[in-house]
Amino acid sequence: MVKKRQLKKKRVNSDYSKKTPRHSGLSRIFHARFWGRFTPQNDIWHRLENALVFLFLFLLPTQLGKHFFFPFSYLSGVRVDYLAPTIFVTDILAVTLIALNWQAVIKLFKNKWLAAFLLLLAIGGLFAPSGEIFLYRFVKILELIGVFAVFKYKKPSLNLLLSGFLLGALFQFGLVFSQF
């Protein structure tokens, strides 16, 4: 019995040494933990996703965007910014994240309760006073659900989340402080 275990252990160790290059000490731990599970192509996508998540969290409080004033954006001849559709930089990043992680988004949209909620929302849109504003808000809700799916299934690291929020808050603090 002991010999079988030793043979299995030797076989497993020999298989491991054949598949990965030899490293010693801390470099072996570093290699196995950070680089061993990524192929070069997956590593590039992983870094791109992490950069997009960081930028999304960093720019979340900025509200940098372009307003589009259509005829329905005016009340009594006065432009009303909350009636004007706006494309924010974070919207572009969110759509990019959703496009890169479309499988996670599809997985969430297969939920019956979410489909029922979206159906009821669409039916309610038939009675909306302004169809254009309803359509814009419906797309924003779909975007929010898509971003939720990305964060739910991809689970970015805590360091990435905290650094994005912290640096974004510090940037906003610097902007606020420079105005006084």
Contacts in CASP RR format, 6 or more apart in sequence:
PFRMAT RR
TARGET T0000
AUTHOR 0000-0000-0000
METHOD contacts of the structure
MODEL  1
MVKKRQLKKKRVNSDYSKKTPRHSGLSRIFHARFWGRFTPQNDIWHRLEN
ALVFLFLFLLPTQLGKHFFFPFSYLSGVRVDYLAPTIFVTDILAVTLIAL
NWQAVIKLFKNKWLAAFLLLLAIGGLFAPSGEIFLYRFVKILELIGVFAV
FKYKKPSLNLLLSGFLLGALFQFGLVFSQF
20 31 0 8 1.000
20 32 0 8 1.000
20 36 0 8 1.000
21 31 0 8 1.000
23 30 0 8 1.000
23 31 0 8 1.000
35 43 0 8 1.000
38 46 0 8 1.000
45 100 0 8 1.000
48 100 0 8 1.000
49 97 0 8 1.000
49 100 0 8 1.000
49 101 0 8 1.000
49 154 0 8 1.000
49 156 0 8 1.000
50 156 0 8 1.000
50 160 0 8 1.000
52 93 0 8 1.000
52 96 0 8 1.000
52 97 0 8 1.000
52 100 0 8 1.000
53 97 0 8 1.000
53 156 0 8 1.000
53 160 0 8 1.000
53 161 0 8 1.000
54 160 0 8 1.000
54 163 0 8 1.000
54 164 0 8 1.000
55 93 0 8 1.000
56 90 0 8 1.000
56 93 0 8 1.000
56 94 0 8 1.000
56 97 0 8 1.000
56 147 0 8 1.000
57 160 0 8 1.000
57 161 0 8 1.000
57 164 0 8 1.000
57 165 0 8 1.000
57 168 0 8 1.000
58 164 0 8 1.000
58 167 0 8 1.000
58 168 0 8 1.000
58 171 0 8 1.000
59 89 0 8 1.000
59 90 0 8 1.000
59 93 0 8 1.000
59 168 0 8 1.000
60 90 0 8 1.000
60 165 0 8 1.000
60 168 0 8 1.000
61 168 0 8 1.000
61 169 0 8 1.000
61 172 0 8 1.000
62 89 0 8 1.000
62 90 0 8 1.000
62 168 0 8 1.000
62 171 0 8 1.000
62 172 0 8 1.000
63 88 0 8 1.000
64 88 0 8 1.000
64 89 0 8 1.000
65 86 0 8 1.000
65 87 0 8 1.000
65 88 0 8 1.000
65 89 0 8 1.000
66 86 0 8 1.000
66 87 0 8 1.000
67 81 0 8 1.000
67 84 0 8 1.000
67 85 0 8 1.000
67 86 0 8 1.000
68 84 0 8 1.000
68 85 0 8 1.000
68 86 0 8 1.000
68 87 0 8 1.000
69 79 0 8 1.000
69 84 0 8 1.000
70 84 0 8 1.000
70 85 0 8 1.000
70 132 0 8 1.000
72 83 0 8 1.000
72 130 0 8 1.000
72 132 0 8 1.000
72 133 0 8 1.000
73 79 0 8 1.000
73 80 0 8 1.000
73 81 0 8 1.000
73 83 0 8 1.000
73 84 0 8 1.000
73 85 0 8 1.000
74 80 0 8 1.000
74 83 0 8 1.000
75 83 0 8 1.000
83 130 0 8 1.000
83 133 0 8 1.000
85 132 0 8 1.000
85 133 0 8 1.000
85 136 0 8 1.000
91 143 0 8 1.000
94 143 0 8 1.000
94 146 0 8 1.000
94 147 0 8 1.000
95 143 0 8 1.000
97 147 0 8 1.000
97 150 0 8 1.000
98 105 0 8 1.000
98 143 0 8 1.000
98 146 0 8 1.000
98 147 0 8 1.000
98 149 0 8 1.000
98 150 0 8 1.000
101 149 0 8 1.000
101 150 0 8 1.000
101 153 0 8 1.000
101 154 0 8 1.000
104 149 0 8 1.000
104 150 0 8 1.000
104 152 0 8 1.000
104 153 0 8 1.000
104 154 0 8 1.000
105 145 0 8 1.000
105 146 0 8 1.000
105 149 0 8 1.000
105 150 0 8 1.000
107 149 0 8 1.000
107 153 0 8 1.000
108 114 0 8 1.000
108 145 0 8 1.000
108 146 0 8 1.000
108 148 0 8 1.000
108 149 0 8 1.000
108 152 0 8 1.000
108 153 0 8 1.000
109 115 0 8 1.000
109 145 0 8 1.000
109 149 0 8 1.000
114 145 0 8 1.000
118 141 0 8 1.000
118 142 0 8 1.000
121 138 0 8 1.000
121 141 0 8 1.000
122 138 0 8 1.000
125 131 0 8 1.000
125 134 0 8 1.000
125 138 0 8 1.000
128 134 0 8 1.000
END
